[in-house]
Amino acid sequence: MTRLSSLKGTLATAFGAAADAYHSAADVQREVASRLARRIAGLSLAARPRVLEIGCGTGFLYHALAPDLGGAAWLLTDLSEAMVRRARATLAGRPAGIAVMDGEMPSLPPASFDLICASLVFQWFEDLPRSLHGLADLLAPGGALVFSTLTAESFPEWRAAHQEIGARSAVRRYPTMKDIARMSPEGMSMTLDVESIARPYRNAHAFLAHWKEIGTHVPDASRPPLTPGTMRKLLRRFDDGITVTYQVAYVTIIKA
């Protein structure tokens, strides 16, 4: 695999450390994968599609989608070696190839897939527009690139609490729906819709602990960490509980 950037190395380490807990703890990721699978199942794909999954994790999307795709030929990939090992154990006996790969730098032949899919992965990409164009080159004519990703409207409760105490959140800056709409590769059609998923936590400590448990706690490195005093002030705002909202975009890109 190509040498990883600093961010990718951090992500691989974080998700690798979470590999054992992820399959049972990542409830939103499991739900979004199921919702994405329903959208993909409604597409007109080749009878035995060649499928590439980016960021397979422990196999949520495969489990949700494989029954609807019949004799599909799957290649599941993930940045984290530990996640790949966990996926191999979870999917033991299933007819799927599983490999370590950086989804932004795939070394695969052009036009070799009928479906490329990814669930809650692309918000981690360093250059999503360029990556979408590169992945589109891997699609055969009539193929589909289908993914879910977090948008800029995610976690408004957490961001607002930072603003109220004069701090800046270190949550990564996700694309807006307008940003995503402008990313469609030339000559391809795009459809997109959005859903919000709310999750309650008993307090901010529980929220942050959950993020660390599933590996999604990697911050925006351009934002300085909060001082201990500011962090305590932030956490106290949620002593009586916190509900955080994930805004998820579902995107389908069809190659002519």
C-alpha positions, 0 to 999 in steps of 0.5 A: 500500500502507498505510504500514508499521509499523517492524517491517514496514518492517524485514522488507520491507528484510531480505527485499528484500535477500535476494530474489536469494539466497532461491530457491536458499538457503531450503531449509527454506522450500522444504521446508515449502512442499512439505509444505503443498502436499500438505496443501492438495491433499488438501482438497475445494476448488472446481473452479476455486478463487480462490486468495490467497497471502500472503507468496509469496516467490519462488514456492515454494508456487505451484510445489508446489501449482499443478499440483494445482489445475488452472485456479485463479485465483491472486493471489500477494502479498508485503510486499517489492517486491523479492520481488514482482519476483523472483517475477514473474521466476520465474513468468514466463508462469504464469497468476498475478497478483502484487502487493505487499500487507501480509497483515495489511491486505488491501484485498480484497472479502469472500468473494472467495477459495476458498483463502487460503494462506501458508507460514512467513509468519504468525510475522512478523505483529504481531497474528495472531488479528486477522489470521486473522479478517480473512482469514477474511472474505475466504473464500467459504462452504466456503473454506479458510485453510491455513498453516504457521508456526513455533511457540514450540518452534522453535530450542531449541538456540539458545535453550538456549545463551543461557540457559546463558550467562545471556543472552536470545535475540533470536529472535522469540517465536512462538505455542505450539500452544495459542495457535494452537488458540485463534485459530480464528475463531468458527464455523469448524473448525480442524485442526492438526498439527506437524512438526520439521525439523532442519538442521545447520550447521558452526558458529554463524557459518554458521547466522547467515549463512544467516539473513541470506542469506534475510532471516530474521535480523530480531530481536525488537526488545524484546530488547537486542542481546548485547554483543560479549563475550557474543556471542563466548561464545555463538558459541564454544559451537558451534565443533564445529557446531550443529543447529537445529530448526524446529518447524512447525505446519500449520493448516487453517481451514474456513469453514462 
